[in-house]
């Protein structure tokens, strides 16, 4: 490790944290505007949901390429490129008059986030020694969990007074500041080498991740998981990923070195992180809809209801990082997932008469649990990798993290849509039936989150502490 880089670590990491915070804030900020967007674009929830799913899908498609980018270009070059994408995409979204233009802006935004996420992770691994990474990853955890958690709250405050366009106008100056701050302080921390882009690998990974996420996403519109279009899309995606994996094992310089999957704690950490992302993003798309459409709260009140979970999460992320350096993951991760299970078990009972304080309390418990889970599982998994696999490990972890979030969001919306439609079909298309159907839809979607949380808890019992890098 370069001691000079370690001495400059705060300045180097700060620019990344600001840029990544805004990028991940944008993942969920529009969730609070879904009701307004449905009205403005004369659309429906499964279509508007693509503004979140499409963002996550773009991350899932582009992040795998970052492993090559981080070897071929300098840290500063990639940082500037990511901020340029983010700024341009945010500006397009801010002025967008139609759904298509807004979708375009979201995709360009996501391209910037796709570069900055794994780049930040690699910089931490290279700048911090293994016994100091917990605290550093705690700061990253603050951003990765707090930003999407606080997004709906800030968006609710904004759209209560202005239109949803101002969510993007609010983000723009922070991105510009981050660009100039980074140009001043960020140093090149990795070695650049000539690595070839393999076009076929890029095509296969794009079709693979894109097909899977697209298949799950259209199921909400179609009202079933079992339609031919859904099954074909997911099937093509899975086949493409199998071919992608096979090709990587035969290449002298693979796009992604899949030997990271030979490290057991990396695999365990990856699986738990994917489960956490599905819990976070499915909940963050469901609760704003529930609070506004069922409890009939205004966007600003609904946003404020989700604020305590985000704020407490921010403090807990830093605490969890320091706890990890001292205790490791074996107690923290199962304990955190157990808290998530308790919270989701309670939230699956919400209905039209539930107190908003009940929702706030268990939303807080869930996010404290996720904070105690994600960063320790992620850091422990990456710690087991040798240094030469850092780019591949961070790229794979960030890719599957975003893809799982996209799938979780899509599945939650689909379950809600199917449950609502089934109830209305059985009980008549009345206002009361629509309301009760929506309640059942939210309950069933949260039950999905509860099931995957239980799976994650079982996996967490098999974790062991990785104290030494290889």
Buried (B, 14 or more C-beta within 10 A) or exposed (E): BEEEBBEBBEBBBBBBBBBBBBBBBBBBBBBBBBBBBBEBBEBEBBBBBBBBBBBBBBBBBBBBBBBBBBBBBBBBEBBBBBBBBBBBBBBBBBEBEEBEEBBBBBBBBBBBBBBBBBBBBBBBBBBBEBEBBBBBBBBBBBBBBBBBBBBBBBBBBBBBEEEBBBBBBBBBEBBBBBBEBBEEBBBBBBEEEEBEEBEEBBEBBBBBBBBBBBBBBBBBBBBEBEBEBBEEBBEBBBBBBEBBBEBBEEBEEBBBBBBBBEBBBBBBBBBBBBBBBBBBBBBBBBBBBBBBBBBEBEBBBBBBBBBBBBBBBBEBBBBBBEBBBEEBBBBBBBBBBBBBBBBBBBBBEBBEEBEBEEBBBBBBBBBBBBBBBBBBBBBBBBBBBEEEBBBBBBBBBBBBBBBBBBBBBBBBBBBBBBBBBBBBEEEEEEEEBBBBBBBBBBBBBBBBBBEBBBEBBEBBEEBEBBEEBE
